[in-house]
Amino acid sequence: MVEATIRPRGPYSLRLTAGQGWHGRLTSGRWARARQLPDGAVVIHASDERAIHDARFVLALDDDTSELHRRFKRDPLLGPSLHALRGMRPCRKATVTHAALTAICGQLIQSGRARQIERSVVRACGEDPPSREALARLSPAALCGLGLAASRAATLARIVRSVDLEGLRGRRDIALAALGRERGIGPWSVGVIALQGLGRYDAGLVADLGLVRLLAAIRGRWPDPAETAAVAGCVLVKNSRSTFMTRLQEWDYFTGIASAKRQQSLYQGTLVAQGAFSAFRTKIVRAHRGWPAVIGEDIVLTWALIKSGWRIGFEPTAIGFTTAPETIPGFCRQRKRWARGMIEGLKQHGHMVWSNSRLSSFFVGIDFIIPFIDLFYAFVFLPGVILALFGYFYIVGPSTLLVLPLAFLIVLVMYKKQKAVFNELGLKVRQNFVGFFVYMLVYQVLMSPICVIGYSQELLGLAKKW
């Protein structure tokens, strides 16, 4: 047995890294134990000198994190964690083969189940940590019997037989590229092997679920995945002080439209990547024959992409300003075009509601209901309000007023969400109280009849006017 006292480079906590009384199994039956002294030095007892060297690697004793602490100690996001976890470093695997096993077991599976499968494979190998030769003796069928999915079992069996995994530690220039070329080894798996097997921090855990959840918590929405075909920006009214009509539309864009897109984007199914301010993948648009020659070309194209399995995102911090219609006739023409565009989309792609299992299809199903809601509002609810004014409470009564506080509360939540985006960008929401109250009480009275006219024009096949 040999002993070595090592002073780690930079701040180091054995307790946070591997536990205060660490005992590790190393290759070829070697072992090592470690404890940390009050002055920060780490005392290692090991079976031989090579075990001392391996223990230094596993415990990351030579990785100086002083610069990280210096640069980010006051960072609002990283600072509290750096303070609470000062001295913690990722504990590594003794072999690259073990790191590869960890990566493949952890693909698209719960971490607890992944660790259970990993332990089962290690026991079946008869070696801890597992060597490349020991893992190569297990067939894909045997790995499947231990809990691995067939595709991952085939990947693991192939990689331990065809790649010199342990030799990658000495080939820093080609190691990551060599791993990335292997079928079944994606960017996340490369990152795990690099971190735990090669002791490298330059690969990153791409699309790691923990990081995705962290980003979603910070930004209030899930990030867009790789299969995103388009991302819609947030369009707001530029000329909101031109006329009273634009003052009303300011609130429609700021709360209603932006909030609807935000909600839809949670399922990567934003229903309209508006042509005025969206980013599309050119190759995908060309594969769908470009922009269709219809009045609602952006709606129809967006739904075609969703039907093909692509996702549509929404970026609330990408803000663009548009010139809204300043008169009621101009507003009517615009909203009738939008209504006709929705019917065009339902005609061509509405069947995805029952033929597509993605959650984004749910919002297309809602669009089937919206024309009926507008029809009821225009020809049942509004006449009911008029009758109620004369004392006839056949449809609308005094209790109907109870929906107003709820409506104001919903819009207040929408306002808070969008205002948070403005605060992040250093923008200011201009005051428009009169426009807000008229928007809340009267705007839908104007909108629903216009939309019903647009629906009817499209269903009757009347001439289209842009």
N, C-alpha and C positions, 0 to 999 in steps of 0.2 A: 504493500500500500504506500502511496505517496501523498504528500500534502503540499498545497500551494496557497499562499495568501496573495490575493489579487485586488488591486484597487481599481474599480470600474472607472471608465472615462465618463465624466459628466455625472449628473444626478442619477442615482440608481437605487431602486428598492427591490430587494429579492422577494420580500413578502408580496408586493403587488405583481411582480413578474411571474413567479413560479411557486410562491408559498415559502414561509420562513424556513422550514426544514426540508428543503428540496432533496429528493433522491431520484436519480435518473438511471434508467437502463440504457446502455450504449451498445454499439455494434460488437460482434464477436465475444459476447459475454462480459464485456467490460462494464464498469459501473462508476458512478460518482455521486458524492453527497456534497451539499453546500449549505453554509450558514453565513449570515452577515453580522459583522461586529458593530458595536455602537458607533465606531468612527467611520463606518461606511465600507470598510474593506470586506471582501468576501473570501472566506476560507473554504477551500475545496479539498476533500479527501477523495482519492480515486484509486482505481486498481492499478493504473500505470500512467506514464507521462502522456501517452496518446489520449487517454481518457480525460486528463486535465485539459488538453487542447479542445477536445470535443465538447466538454462541459462549458468552456468559455464561449463557444459558438452557440450552443443551445440556450444559454442564459443571456446572450447578447451583451456580454460584459464590455466589449470594446466599441460599442456603438454610442458615440457621444451625441447627446440630444441637447446640449447646452444652447446651441444657436436657436433651436426650435423654441425653447423656453424664453430666451431673450427677445425674440421677435414677436411672439404671440402671447406673452403673459398678460397683456392688457386688452387682448382681442375680446370683444363682447361674446363671441361664440366659443372660441377655443380656450380663452383664459381661465374660466372656472374649472374646466376639466383638467387643464394642465396643472392647476394648483392642487386639485383633489387627488390626482393620479401622478404626482411628481415622482419621477424615477421609474415608472412602469415602462417596460419594453415588451414587445411581442416575443413570447417564448417559442422557440423553434423545435423542429423535429430533428432527431439525430441523423436521419437519412433522408435523402431527396425522395427515395421510394416511398417512405412513410408520408411525406408531404403530398406526393401525387395521390396516394390512397385517400388521404384526408380531403383533397380537392374533389376527386371523383365521387366519393361518398356524399359530399355536401352539395352536389349539383341539384338544384330545384327540389329540395326536400327540407323538412324541418330539422333544425340543428340537433335536437335530442335524438331523433331517429338516425341521423347521419352518424353520430358518435356511437350509437348502438351497433350499427352495421360495421363501422370501422373496428370496433373492439372484437366483433365476431370474426372478421377476416384476419386480424392479428393473431387471435387464438388458433385459427385454422392453419396459419403459417408455421406455428411452432416457434417463432422467433419474435422477440420484442426488444427493440424495434425491428420491423420486418425488413429483410434484405431483398434486393431485386431478384436473386435466385430463388428465395423461398416463395415469393409471390408468383413467380413464373411457373411454379409447380402446380398452382391452382388453375383448373380449367375454367372457361367462361360459365359452364354449367354449374360447377362447384360454387363459383362466386354468386351466381343467381340464387343458389340454395341458401346462401348466407344473407340474402336480403337485397342485393344489388339488382337494379333493373337490367334487362338483357343488354340494352345498348351500352350501358355504363360498364357492365361486366366485360363485354367485348373490348371496350376501349382500354380498360385497366389491363386485361390480359395481353393485349397487343403492345401497349406502350412499355410494359416491363420486359417484354421479350425483344423489342426492336430498338429501344432507345437506351443508351448508356446514361442512365439518370444520375448516378453518382459522379460521373465524369463532367457533368454540366457545371459543377461548382468551380472547376478550373477553366471554364470556357465562357467568361463573362460576356464576350463580344457576340456570341451566337446563341447563348442559352435560351433567352426568351423567344427569339425567332424560331429556334428548333422546336420548342414546345408548342408555339402557336400554329405550326404547320400540321400538327397531329390532329387527325379527325376525332372529334369528341372532346377536344381540349379547347375551350373558349377563353375569352379574355379574363373572366373571373377565375377560372381554374389556373391559368397562367399566373395570375396575381397571388393566389394562395401558395402555389409551389415556389414562387419567387420569394415570398415573405417568410414562409415556414421552412422551406428546404434549402434555398440559396442565400438567405439572409439579405435579400435586396428589397429596397423600398420604392423602386422606380417603376414598378409595373402597375400597382393599384388594383384594388378589388372592384373591377368594373361591374356596375349594376348590382352590387351587393345589397341584399334586401334591407340590412340594417342601415346602410347609407341612404337607400331610397326612402326609407321611412323617416329618417332624420331630415332629409331635404323636403319631404312632403309636410312634415310638421313645421318646418321653418317657413315654407312658402304657402302653406295652406292648401296644397293640391299635389297630386302625384305627378312626377316628371313624365315627360313624353318618352315612350319606349322607342327602340330602334326601328320598328315597323310603322313609324308615323309617316304618312304620305304628305300631310300638309299641316300647317300651324296657322291658326287665325290670330290676327292681332286685335287689339281693343280699339274700336272706332268710336270717337266722341264728336260732339257737335262743335264746329269752329265758330260759326256765326250765331251763337246762342243769344246775342243781344241785338240782332237785326230786327226781329219782329216778335210779337207775342207767341206766334206759332213755333218759332225756333226755341223760345224759352221752354215751351212744353216738351219739345223733342229732346232738349238737353237732358231732362230727367229720364226719358224713355231710354236713351242710349246709355246714360250713366248708371242707371240701376237695373232696368228691365232686361235690355239686350245683353249687357255685360254679365249680369248675374246668371242668365240662362246659359250663356256659353261657358261660364265657369262651372256650373253644375254639370253640364253635358261632358265637359272635358275630364271630369273625375272618372268617367268610363271610356276615355279616349274616343269619344264619339260626338265631338262638336258637329252639329248638324249643318252649319253653314260656315265654310271658310270663304268669307266674302271676297269677291274678286278685287275689291278696292284696296284691301290691306291684309294680305295673307301671303305666306311663303309655301310654295308647292315644290315637290320634287319633279323636275322637268321630265325625266325619263318615264316616271309613272304616269304623268299627265299625257304624254305622247302615246304611251301604251294603251290609254283609254280614249284614243282618237281626239285628244285635245278638248277644247271648250265646245260644248254642244251649241247648236244654233237654235236656242230657245230663249224665252224671255227671262227665265230664272236660271241662267247658265251656271252660276256658282253653286246653287242648291243642287241641281241635277248632277253636276260633276262630283260634288262632295259626297252625295249619296251613292254614286257609282263606285267611288273609292271605298266607302264603308262596306258596300255589298261585296267587293272583291277581297275583303279581309284586312284592308288597310285601316290605320287609326288616324283620327283627326284631332289635333291638339289645339289648345288655346293658351296664348301668352298674355296675361293681363298687364304686364309691365311694358309690352310693346304697344305704345299708344299712338294712334294717328287721328288727325282731325279732318272731318269732312264738312262740306257745305250742305246743310240740310235745306229742304224746301221752305221758302219764306212765306208762302201763301197757302191757303186751304186748298185751292185747286191743284197746286203743285204737290202738296202732301197727299191728296187723294190719288193722283196719278202714280206716285211712288208706291204707296201701300197697296194699290190694286195690282201693280206689277209684282210686288212681293207675294201677295196672296196667290196670284196666278202661277208664280214660280213654285210655290209649295205644292199646288195641285199637279203641276208638271212632274215634280219629283215623285209624288205618290203614284202617278200613272205609270212611270217608268220603273221605279224601284220600290214601290210600296210593299211588294210581296216579300221583301226581306224580313218583314215583321214575323212571319211564320216560317221562313226558310233559313233564317240566320240566327244562330244561337247566342250571338254576342249581346252583351247588355246594351250596347249602343243602339241596337234595333228597337229597344224599348222606347227611346225618344222618337223614333220614326212612328211607332204606334201611337204616341201621344198626338202627333200631327194629324192622324186620322180623326181624332176626336175634336181638335180645335175648330174645324168648320162648324160642327154641330154646336159647340159652345158659343161661337159668335152668332150663329143663327138664333139660338135660344135667347141670347142676350139682347139682340136687336129686335126680335119680334115677339118675345114673351116678357122678359124682364123689364125693358124700357116701357112698354105699354102698361105693365103692372105698376111702375113708379108713377106714371101719369094718373092711373086710376086711384092710387093711394093718395095723391094730392087732393083728390076730390072726395076722399073718405071711403073709397071702395077698396078694401084690403083683401081682394080675391087672390092676388099673387104676391104682392109685397105688403108687409105690415110694419108696425113699429119695431118688432124684434129684428127686422132686417138691418137696422142701424147698428146692431151688435157686431156686424162683420167689419165695420169701419176701424175700430181699434186694432183688430187683427191685421187688417190690410196695412195700416200705418206701421205696425210693428214689423211686418215682413219687409216693407220697403226700408225701414230704418236699419235692419240687419244688412240689406243689400248696400245701403249707403255706407255703413261702417266698413264693409269689406272693400269697397271701391276707394273709399277715402284712405284706407291703409296703403293701398297701392300708390295713391297720389303722394302720401307722406314719404314713402320709400323713394319716390322719384324727385322729391322736392317741389312738387306742384301744389297749387292751392285751389280748393273748390270755391268758385265764386258764389256769392249769395244770390238766391233766386227763390225767395219764400213764396211769393204770389204764384209764380209758375209751378212750384211744387204742389201747392194745395189745389190749384186748378187741374194739374196733371192727375192728382189722386182722385178727384171727384168727377171730372168731366172727360178726361182724355179717352177713356174706353167708350164713352158714349159716341164719340166721333169715329173711333177706330173700327168697332165691330161692323157697323153698316157698310163702311168702305170695303172691308175685307169680304163681306158677304157678296158684294157686287163683283169683286175680283174673282172669287170662287165661281160664281155663276157664269161670268164671261168665259172662263177657261173650260168649264164643264159643257157649256153650249157651243164651244168652238168658235167664238167670235174673233174677229180680226185683232191681231196683237199690235199694240202701239208702244214703242220704247220711249 
